[in-house]
Amino acid sequence: MASIPPTSTPEEAEAEALRSALFQVGRLGYTNVLFCGDASNLYHNIAALESNESLPKGTTTNNDLASYIQDIKNLAKTYISSQFCKIPRTLNNVADKLAKIARSKKMTYVISWTDVS
């Protein structure tokens, strides 16, 4: 069993993971959140949404991805403060290792990141 439903593209997988994170962090009671990731196009589209309220024409030609991004926008509105930032892949090694651990062990959730080195 995969951690997230199968997707057509890696970008959709990143968007689904972010959408799931927004939902789960809300369930934990957080109200001020910052999400960082290395998926350039995804974070570019989210930034476009934050400034314009809708995806700019031609921003994405992938309808599934557009749906994910719209869901992310709607979930972000449930927080007092939510921010998204694109970071270089070299700075995202903990998240990368967590994902690889979860995938290799077929885990649905990774609870602790303290053992990731």
C-alpha positions as CSV (number, residue, x, y, z in Angstrom):
1,M,0.0,0.0,0.0
2,A,1.4,3.4,-1.0
3,S,1.5,6.4,1.4
4,I,-0.5,8.4,-1.1
5,P,-2.8,7.3,-4.0
6,P,-0.9,6.7,-7.3
7,T,-0.5,9.8,-9.5
8,S,0.4,10.3,-13.1
9,T,3.4,12.6,-12.5
10,P,6.0,13.3,-9.8
11,E,4.6,16.8,-9.6
12,E,1.1,15.5,-8.8
13,A,2.7,13.2,-6.1
14,E,4.4,16.3,-4.6
15,A,1.0,18.2,-4.7
16,E,-0.8,15.2,-3.1
17,A,1.8,15.0,-0.3
18,L,1.5,18.7,0.4
19,R,-2.3,18.5,0.4
20,S,-2.2,15.6,2.8
21,A,0.3,17.5,5.0
22,L,-2.0,20.5,5.1
23,F,-4.8,18.3,6.3
24,Q,-2.8,16.4,8.8
25,V,-1.1,19.4,10.4
26,G,-4.6,21.0,10.8
27,R,-5.8,17.9,12.6
28,L,-2.9,18.3,15.0
29,G,-4.2,21.8,15.8
30,Y,-1.5,24.0,14.3
31,T,-2.7,27.4,13.1
32,N,0.4,29.1,11.8
33,V,2.3,26.9,9.3
34,L,5.2,27.1,6.9
35,F,5.5,24.5,4.2
36,C,8.8,24.3,2.2
37,G,9.5,22.0,-0.8
38,D,11.7,21.6,-3.8
39,A,9.1,21.1,-6.5
40,S,9.7,24.3,-8.4
41,N,6.6,24.3,-10.7
42,L,4.3,23.4,-7.8
43,Y,5.5,26.1,-5.5
44,H,5.5,28.6,-8.4
45,N,1.8,27.8,-9.1
46,I,1.0,28.1,-5.4
47,A,2.7,31.5,-5.3
48,A,0.7,32.6,-8.4
49,L,-2.5,31.6,-6.6
50,E,-1.6,33.4,-3.4
51,S,-1.1,36.7,-5.4
52,N,-4.0,36.3,-7.8
53,E,-6.8,34.1,-6.3
54,S,-6.8,31.9,-9.4
55,L,-4.3,30.1,-11.5
56,P,-3.0,32.4,-14.3
57,K,-4.1,31.2,-17.8
58,G,-1.5,28.7,-19.1
59,T,0.2,28.2,-15.7
60,T,-0.5,24.5,-15.8
61,T,-1.9,22.4,-18.5
62,N,-2.5,19.4,-16.1
63,N,-6.1,19.4,-14.9
64,D,-5.3,17.0,-12.0
65,L,-2.4,19.3,-10.9
66,A,-4.7,22.3,-11.1
67,S,-7.2,20.5,-8.9
68,Y,-4.5,19.7,-6.3
69,I,-3.4,23.3,-6.3
70,Q,-6.9,24.5,-5.8
71,D,-7.4,22.1,-2.9
72,I,-4.1,23.3,-1.3
73,K,-5.3,26.9,-1.6
74,N,-8.6,26.1,0.1
75,L,-6.9,24.1,2.9
76,A,-4.5,26.9,3.4
77,K,-7.4,29.3,4.1
78,T,-8.3,27.2,7.2
79,Y,-5.1,28.4,9.0
80,I,-4.6,31.7,10.7
81,S,-1.3,32.0,8.8
82,S,0.0,29.7,6.1
83,Q,3.1,30.2,3.9
84,F,4.7,28.2,1.2
85,C,8.3,28.5,0.1
86,K,10.4,26.8,-2.6
87,I,13.8,25.7,-1.3
88,P,16.7,24.1,-3.2
89,R,16.6,20.3,-3.3
90,T,20.0,20.2,-1.5
91,L,18.3,21.7,1.6
92,N,15.4,19.3,1.5
93,N,17.4,16.1,2.3
94,V,15.4,15.3,5.5
95,A,12.1,15.2,3.7
96,D,13.7,13.2,0.9
97,K,15.1,10.6,3.4
98,L,11.7,10.4,5.2
99,A,9.9,9.7,1.9
100,K,12.4,7.0,1.0
101,I,12.1,5.4,4.4
102,A,8.3,5.4,4.2
103,R,8.4,4.0,0.7
104,S,10.9,1.3,1.5
105,K,8.9,0.1,4.5
106,K,5.5,0.6,2.9
107,M,4.5,2.9,5.7
108,T,1.5,5.1,5.5
109,Y,2.9,7.7,7.9
110,V,6.4,8.6,9.2
111,I,6.0,9.7,12.8
112,S,9.5,10.7,13.8
113,W,12.2,12.6,11.8
114,T,14.7,12.6,14.7
115,D,16.4,9.4,13.5
116,V,17.0,10.7,10.0
117,S,20.6,11.6,9.5
